[in-house]
């Protein structure tokens, strides 16, 4: 404990939020945890903490209420450390049943977060201390997930779901009880930061993006990404008083932009998604391979749909996983191998679905088809030149049957002409091909200039 | 001309059944919540009565002068009528008349009468008609009780005669019991018992951590448990407190609203023996006596299936199914029966286009199947995919895909739904309409919901791609209209009259001239998917 108070005093004197937040970390070695916990007992813990803070060299300069607030925070921390120790010890002494569980750790950690929130609301904690909220929030999420896993592994434990008066049960909330609660707690923190009216340099608003990112992460995990929309709405409502995103730490900017992009992606707003993801990509630290990989997972399908471009080998070189995901598809799209494309899509379906990019990649088939039709067009050759030395003109009237033959080339399945026409109509409608179908004559009449826009012919 | 107007895509199902009130009740309404006693309910235990002379009814008491009896001494303290109310003469004489020996009915116990009187008078008082009611013509309490009994019998008898006669002290026995049992401790116990049996207050049925409440009683075992006896006195004062409170509320609201129900930590076990029950949204912890246990619910389901077949009254059926689901949920019953209830409700809702209810059922079914409970997962997973196609919910669609095993993907219904999905994703309307023609199970009800907008989309495609024209017949076949007339009507509905031309007896659709005629309608159709209860 004494070390904690020493760090506490140093951080308080210099107003170093991150240093201060280290004193609340649960990531300590077993010995250190034990040292903290054993330094006092349940009876004298409050006195010890109070004396510790007051004698730490900064105690005298802190307002009385603030000292009181910190006493409560460290008291909650001490209790949580006790719970952590208990579970560590019970796991080493295997077979011995213990009362402690991740849910009790979660509960005690929640107390810590609440004590901090109270500190800001009633005891006048200053805004530079917000990294403490980060530590508390970050670990709360981790503990919640562990508590949920623990409960689902241990089905015999009666669910402690509160009585709700719904007519149907809610399977999701039973599975993720703690994490849902965690989302509520984080939301409190979000509002704590959002609603601070202090001048911007002393405002808790500087904590907002960290909390938002935590919330997004939690919502995605809860499979309710749509809730993130509410956060974005609240954020844009107060954007006027908010410091610009650009003035926040880069790590927070990148994460935020990534989530913003993925949210747009899920709503099929690929143009916006591409914008946000590109920002994130450009700003991402060059060595953060994992993060870059995540960004590319969505950025590549975005590009495919918006600009019909495929990732280069060089781009994907550092990411073997992405190569496996995208390269086969890219190859088939490029060559217009329709059937092979279908097979590749099917083969990677599980992986694509897991990453929520299946439905987007599926649309790549249009590009593959376009490339195939383009080949038919090129193979058709040129018109008989009308005059010597005249400009060569490609044959622009192509029988439906030629396209039909090309489409069934890979699969060996014959489509009837009506279905082929339907596919062609789609190409025309989507502006991937210029021209029209003359049904009576069984012909497609393609535009003489730019029959396949954006492909050079 | 057969109806050719497609169902407006994404349109809300008509609101007719959303109101809980039945226009044409297909059943005798059973009072579920508001009555005080229901001492005649099937689960009602026999309780001893007394044959002493008249004594003051336990009602908001007019200070009448009819003979008082010693028994009043044992009456529990707080009379709700201690506050001064000037009872009109008419009420007093009504009470007196009720207890005239000539008017007494042997089969109605004194307690029931008192309860009824109390209810009648306090209701009159609460609703402010105390002075306007004609008390001279008001039926006597015993008459009202008899009438209610015969009503209940009419409802309960045909379906649950067996349960009634075998498993609980049935109505007819009541009279003899009340005559024979001379011995009783005090009338208030009897009344409290009646009250306790009919309506245990929420705080009691809540305390489900007690073992008794967790044990599922066999229906034969519906007696008072020991803790109910201990709770009698409490329950009585509780009731009176509520009554008083209610008076101050000034309205006639939920009778069983306890001031602060402690949080329950276990499911209730229902004791209600009535088959049918109106749906009411829970606003407080469930009351065991109003919840039907599984054996009763099984009978209910059979009854509802018959009724649905016979009467097709959706508002009634939906209401009944909702109350069934509620009873299942509060008792945490999750087994094959639960699945069956949800499946049947889902199918009925589908048939009637009630997507809100359908979706609620589907969400539950998904979870139930995931728990490994048997049912018809293939059928419903296929519906699920079609449903998310309809709502254009890509995230949910992705989840639905993630939920499928490779084996399931090969099942006919699911394969069909998946093909529908990919056909639409790729704009292959040709294949889509072929699939529409060949939909397994009840999937067509779902596809009907979005076939209109897909026709518009296809029409937009055709208009852009074909020049100068196509035979109307082609449109009919590609978009799977019943007839050329239907196709023409569809085009006319969107102001396409200029695009139809009769040439040598053949009707042509001038696709090349359509321009962007159908584009707006298409955009609207795809943007308007807003469904109640959608997740």
Interface residues (C-beta under 8 A of the other chain):
Chain A: X158 X160 X162 X163 X165 X166 X167 X168 X169 X171 X223 X225 X226 X266 X267 X268 X349 X353 X354 X356 X358 X359 X362 X363 X365 X366 X418 X419 X421 X422 X423 X424 X425 X426 X428 X429 X430 X436 X437 X438 X439 X445
Chain B: X206 X261 X263 X264 X265 X266 X281 X282 X283 X284 X285 X286 X322 X325 X326 X329 X332 X334 X360 X363 X364 X366 X367 X370 X394 X395 X397 X398 X399 X401 X402 X422 X425 X426 X427 X428 X429 X430 X431 X460 X461 X462 X464 X465 X466 X467 X468 X470 X474 X477 X478 X512
